[in-house]
Amino acid sequence: MTPLGTGSPLEAALAPYRSLLAQVDQLCDRIVAAFPEQIKCRAGCDACCTLQGVLPVEAACLALAFRQLPAATAEALRARLNAVADEERCPLLTEASCPLYAARPIICRTHGLPLLVEDEHGPRVDRCPLNFTALDTLPGSAIIALEKLNQALVMANRHFLAICFPGGDPAERVPLREIPDFLPPSHS
């Protein structure tokens, strides 16, 4: 694969998503810095890693990261993705870590942190049961509004699709097992 310049159509298609990732990382870093004693999530903690599929814009970023792996690592990950049968765990997990961690999707970046979610019973805060256990209430500064985040993600995905798949959209969700081979046809 040839390197992608900053002016390439794929880079332009990914720019809003990458901007969103930077904003999400800043928000999550701010929460972690403000409440370090309340967050138990650490390297090797993979209990919440159950993701099976992502939006096409997320798949493209993961695919690009896959292409940057050393050959032996990429080959081992591809073999693992082809062999994994566990539908309960993220197929990217390799010995309790993600080889594509730097390109992980937004859901993986926010795992464990308090998320404001809306369901049939109204708004509620969801979080890892190991985190924020010593607080009776959570300050608003520690809570991520999931609906707003999802809206921004959908907009970034639409932008990506408009540029990379103008003739028709790929599947709504891309299975993680297909990440090594996913990229828009003109960018493979």
C-alpha positions, 0 to 999 in steps of 0.5 A: 500500500502506498502511503497516504498523503494528507491531501488524499481522498481517504485522509479527507474522508477520515479527517472528521472522525480523527478530529472526533477521536482527538476530542474524545481522547481529551475528554476521557483524559480529563476525566481520568486525570480528575478521578484517578483513584476512582478508575480501576481500568488498566492495561490487561483489564479486558472484561468489557472487550466484547465488541464484534463490529464497527462503523465503516469509518472506524473499520477504515482506521483499524484497517490502516492501523493493521497495515502498519503492523510489523509483518509477523504481527499482522500475519499472526493477527490475521490467523487469529481473526480467521480462527477465533470462534468466540462471539463473546470476546473481541476478536482483536484481543491478543493476550488481553491487549489490542494490537490496534489499540492506538486506532481503537474505536470510540466505544473502546476509548470510553469503556468503563467511564460514566456514560449518560444513556437513554433507555425505555426507563429514561436517562441513567448513568452506566459505567464499569462496576469497578469504577467510581465505587467510592462516590455516592454521586457523580459530578457532571464533569465525569459523565459522557453524554453518549447520545451526543457522542453517537450523533457526532460519530454518525456524522463522521461516518456519513462524511466518510461514506459520502467520499469513499462509497458514493455509489452505495454504502457498505454494510452498516457495521463491519465485523472486526474479523474483516478489518485486515481487508477493509478499505474503500475499493479505490483505496485498497 
